[in-house]
């Protein structure tokens, strides 16, 4: 039941999100960068070539219907 779910705001690792969704981690990264996958945020520091990813447990659940328990990662 949804009311029993707890979203603590901890990040879901890209690899875990990819595994749950049956996708490659690069698919998750590129879809988030291109704003095609609304499950969190991407950030690239000025002058950097690398992105940082935050996958929200709540947004991930709302988009996929899959609950990620950060206590079990």
PyMOL commands that set and color helices and strands:
alter all, ss='L'
color gray80, all
select helices_A, chain A and resi 2-4+14-21+25-33+57-64+70-72
alter helices_A, ss='H'
color red, helices_A
select strands_A, chain A and resi 40-44+51-55
alter strands_A, ss='S'
color yellow, strands_A
deselect
rebuild
show_as cartoon
